[in-house]
Each structure stands twice: as structure tokens, then as C-alpha cells.
Amino acid sequence: MSTPKENPMSWKYCGDQLKRWREKAGVTREELSRAANYDIESVRSMEAGRRKPSLKLLQVADELCEAKGMLVGAVEFLKPEKFPSYSQGYTDAESTAIAIHTYEALLIPGLLQTEEYARELISHACPPLDDETVEVRVAGRMQRQEKLTSSPPVLFGFVIYEAALHAKVGSADLMKRQLAHIVEVSKLRNVVVQVLPANRAAYPALTGPMILLETADHEQLAYVEGHRTGALHADPDKVNVITQRHGMIRMQALSTEESVEFIRKIAEEL
């Protein structure tokens, strides 16, 4: 399985330090390879930053080069990020927002996903992620959900296009549990969940997902995301356009009571 380079600069820096320590200690690449039980090309790739330096290699190199923990200490900086690099601006803003309004067209919003739903999605990313990154990303998504019950309460509004409720993610039982979870979360006083039926002519909904945020300083932000890209807008003109679209979508959506019944009906038919 190939591993996408989420932190190539940290790999390159760590690999460069590994090489410098090895050369300073007079240890050849062949000697390090034998001691760590790696082929020489793997060590060469790690030193060049093309491959993430492994804990095993760093431990062996630290001892051979008498680095006194300087090489092993790099492990913390090689761990996968909780969120993709393109979304980190948004997740930072989300963590301190006092109001969040989300529209999702094809997937259950991340803040409403069960752990098994999130794991199913993240573990089937394309290109594939390594197991460690999957676990870190799932944990990061679950950590974000703590904001739903934080104090003081944050206002959440979710509009979900019907297609997202029908999209098969995992098994039918998984989807039943996911839909039941949405219903349960909708009972929170600070959470509003609405469904936009596919038979309603809400054309702005067809342009894709969007998120509106209000900061503690009452600044209005808008976030849109695509394939491995994300843009967080603060420009008033851009935010205004997305706000208008979101408003049109909300007006076409079902009421909260109707939405709950709609979700329950879909779950019963699975």
C-alpha cells in the first residue's frame, strides 16, 4: 500500500539530520542498514526524505551515533496530522467559533458522523492512507465533535441533502446506526438538523457543500471544500454570496420535526 506524503518537509528534515549524525559518528549507511535490518535503499530513501524515517531506524541510529535521544526525539514530529493540510485553516476556525452552519450534499457532516462511519470513509480514502494516519484522522474527527456539547453552548445548524442519507457507506446496519445518531444529536437544544429532499428545486444546493462560521469577535467566515482542496473565506463579498446560497437552501429544507421523521423513514427502509 502506498502512503501519501502528508508531512514531506518533516521527513526531509529528519532524514537530513539522520544522515548528518551518521556521518559525524563515522557510521556507514551499510552499517546502519545491517544494524536496523533494513536494505540499504530503504535507509537511503529515509535519509533523503522520500520515505518516513521509522522509529526502529531512529532508535538504532540514535544508539550507533550516540545521539543521546536527539534522533529518537524526532518521532513526535513525524506523526500524521489530525486533519488534511488543506482543511487546517478551517478546523482552527471551527475550534473557536460560536456558531456553525453546515450544508452537506453527499456525505453526513463530519460533526454528525459516528466513529464507524468516519472510519469507513477515511480508511477508503484515495489514494489510501496508512493505518496510523487512519487512526489519527478518525480520532481527530471524534475530538471535533466535543464542541457539540461544550460550555457555553455553540449554535449548530445542519442541512443535509437527501442523497447523503441514501449514500451507502459500509453496511446497512452501519447506516441505520448513523441515521439514528443524527436523530439523537438533533435533540440537543443548540443543534438544528434539517433535511433537503431531492425532489425540491433548490438549485444552490447542487453547487456543493458549504460551511458558515461566526467567530468570537463576530467575524463571518465561509468555507468550501473540494477534492483535496479547501478555501476559508473572510472577504465580505465572498462570504455574502455563500450566505445567500445557504439561506436559499435552508428555506427549501424541511422543518426540524419533518426532518427527523424523514430520517427515521429512510432508516426503516434500509
C-alpha positions in Angstrom: 0.0 0.0 0.0 1.4 3.4 -1.0 1.5 6.1 1.6 0.8 9.7 0.6 3.3 12.2 2.0 1.4 14.2 4.4 4.5 15.8 6.0 7.2 15.6 3.4 9.2 18.5 4.9 9.4 16.9 8.3 10.5 13.6 6.6 13.2 15.5 4.7 14.4 17.4 7.7 14.5 14.3 9.9 16.2 12.3 7.2 18.8 15.0 6.7 19.6 15.1 10.5 19.8 11.3 10.4 22.4 11.4 7.7 24.4 14.2 9.4 24.5 12.3 12.7 25.5 9.1 10.9 28.3 10.8 9.0 29.5 12.7 12.1 29.8 9.4 14.0 31.6 7.7 11.2 28.9 5.1 10.7 28.4 4.0 7.1 25.0 3.6 5.6 25.7 -0.1 5.2 26.5 -0.5 8.9 23.2 1.3 9.8 21.3 -0.9 7.4 22.7 -4.1 8.9 22.1 -3.0 12.5 18.5 -1.9 11.8 17.8 -4.9 9.5 16.8 -2.7 6.6 18.0 -2.9 3.0 20.4 -0.1 2.0 17.9 1.5 -0.4 15.3 1.9 2.3 17.8 3.7 4.5 18.8 5.9 1.6 15.2 6.8 1.0 14.6 7.7 4.6 17.7 9.9 4.7 16.5 11.6 1.5 13.0 12.2 2.9 11.3 10.1 0.2 10.2 7.7 3.0 9.2 8.5 6.6 12.1 7.5 8.9 10.9 4.7 11.0 11.0 4.5 14.8 13.2 1.4 14.6 15.8 3.1 12.4 15.9 6.2 14.5 16.3 4.1 17.7 19.2 2.1 16.1 20.8 5.2 14.7 20.5 7.1 18.0 22.4 4.3 19.7 25.0 3.8 17.0 25.7 7.5 16.6 25.5 8.3 20.4 22.9 11.0 19.7 21.5 10.7 23.2 17.9 10.9 22.2 18.3 13.7 19.6 17.2 11.4 16.8 14.5 9.4 18.6 13.0 12.8 19.7 12.1 13.4 16.1 9.3 10.8 16.3 6.8 13.2 17.7 7.2 15.5 14.6 6.7 12.6 12.2 3.3 11.6 13.4 0.4 12.2 11.0 -1.6 15.4 11.3 -5.2 15.0 12.6 -6.6 16.9 9.7 -5.5 17.2 6.0 -3.3 20.2 5.4 -5.9 21.9 3.2 -8.5 21.9 6.0 -6.4 23.0 8.9 -7.3 26.7 8.5 -11.0 25.7 8.8 -10.5 23.3 11.8 -8.7 26.1 13.6 -11.5 28.5 13.0 -14.1 25.8 13.9 -12.5 25.2 17.3 -13.2 28.7 18.5 -16.4 29.5 16.5 -19.6 30.4 18.4 -22.0 29.5 15.6 -21.5 26.9 12.7 -24.0 26.4 9.9 -23.3 23.5 7.6 -24.7 22.2 4.3 -23.7 18.8 3.0 -24.7 17.3 -0.3 -23.3 13.8 -0.4 -21.9 12.9 3.0 -23.1 13.1 6.6 -21.4 16.2 8.1 -18.2 15.3 9.9 -19.6 16.7 13.2 -22.5 14.3 13.0 -20.6 11.2 11.9 -20.4 8.1 14.1 -17.0 6.7 14.6 -17.6 3.7 12.4 -19.0 5.8 9.6 -15.9 8.1 9.8 -13.6 5.1 9.9 -15.2 3.6 6.8 -14.8 6.8 4.9 -11.3 7.6 6.0 -10.0 4.0 5.6 -11.2 4.1 2.0 -9.5 7.3 1.0 -8.0 7.5 -2.4 -5.0 7.4 -2.6 -5.0 5.1 0.5 -3.8 6.2 3.9 -1.6 4.1 6.2 -3.1 2.6 9.3 -1.6 5.1 11.7 -2.9 8.1 9.7 -6.4 6.5 9.6 -6.5 6.1 13.3 -5.2 9.7 13.9 -7.8 11.1 11.4 -10.7 9.2 13.0 -9.6 10.4 16.5 -9.4 13.9 15.2 -12.9 13.8 13.8 -14.3 12.4 17.0 -12.4 15.1 19.0 -14.1 17.8 16.9 -17.5 16.6 18.0 -16.8 17.5 21.6 -17.8 21.0 20.6 -21.4 19.9 20.2 -21.7 19.6 24.0 -19.2 22.3 25.0 -20.0 25.0 27.5 -21.0 27.7 26.8 -23.1 26.1 24.1 -22.3 26.7 20.4 -25.1 27.1 17.9 -25.1 24.4 15.2 -27.3 24.3 12.1 -27.0 21.3 9.7 -28.8 21.0 6.4 -28.3 17.6 4.8 -29.3 16.8 1.2 -31.3 13.6 0.9 -28.6 12.0 -1.2 -26.3 11.9 1.7 -28.8 9.9 3.7 -29.0 7.3 1.0 -25.4 7.1 0.0 -24.1 3.6 1.0 -21.2 3.9 3.5 -20.4 0.5 4.9 -23.3 -1.9 5.7 -27.0 -1.2 6.0 -26.7 -1.7 9.8 -23.9 0.9 9.9 -26.1 3.4 8.1 -29.0 2.6 10.4 -26.9 3.4 13.4 -25.6 6.6 11.7 -29.1 7.8 10.9 -30.2 7.0 14.5 -27.2 9.0 15.7 -28.3 12.1 13.7 -31.7 11.9 15.3 -30.2 11.6 18.7 -27.9 14.6 18.3 -30.8 16.7 16.9 -32.3 16.5 20.4 -29.6 18.8 21.7 -31.0 22.3 22.3 -28.2 24.0 20.5 -28.4 21.8 17.4 -30.8 22.2 14.4 -30.9 19.4 11.8 -32.8 19.8 8.6 -33.1 17.6 5.5 -33.4 18.9 2.0 -35.5 16.4 -0.1 -34.1 15.6 -3.5 -37.5 16.5 -5.1 -37.3 20.1 -4.2 -35.8 22.6 -6.7 -33.1 24.2 -4.6 -30.6 24.9 -7.3 -27.9 26.4 -5.0 -27.8 23.0 -3.2 -26.4 21.5 -6.3 -23.3 23.6 -6.2 -21.8 21.6 -3.4 -21.2 21.7 0.4 -20.5 24.9 2.4 -20.0 26.0 5.9 -20.6 29.3 7.6 -18.9 30.3 10.8 -19.2 33.1 13.3 -16.1 33.8 15.4 -16.0 35.0 19.0 -15.3 38.5 17.6 -18.5 38.2 15.4 -16.5 37.9 12.2 -18.3 36.0 9.5 -16.3 33.3 7.6 -17.2 30.8 4.9 -15.6 27.5 4.0 -15.9 25.5 0.8 -14.1 22.2 0.1 -13.4 20.1 -3.0 -11.1 17.2 -3.9 -8.1 17.7 -1.6 -8.7 21.4 -1.6 -10.3 23.8 0.8 -10.8 27.6 1.0 -11.7 29.6 4.1 -13.1 33.0 3.1 -13.1 36.1 5.2 -13.8 38.5 2.3 -17.3 40.0 2.9 -18.3 39.7 -0.8 -17.4 36.0 -1.0 -19.0 35.3 2.4 -22.2 37.1 1.4 -22.6 35.0 -1.8 -22.2 31.8 0.2 -24.6 33.1 2.9 -27.2 33.8 0.3 -26.9 30.4 -1.1 -27.1 28.8 2.3 -30.2 30.8 3.1 -32.0 29.6 0.0 -31.1 26.0 0.9 -32.5 26.4 4.4 -35.7 27.9 3.1 -36.3 24.9 0.9 -35.4 22.3 3.6 -37.9 20.5 5.8 -38.6 21.7 9.3 -36.7 20.1 12.2 -39.7 17.9 13.1 -40.3 16.8 9.5 -36.6 16.2 9.0 -36.5 13.7 12.0 -39.4 11.8 10.6 -37.8 11.8 7.1 -34.6 10.4 8.5 -36.4 7.7 10.5 -38.3 6.6 7.5 -35.1 6.2 5.5 -33.6 4.2 8.3 -36.7 1.9 8.4 -36.3 1.2 4.7 -32.7 0.0 5.0 
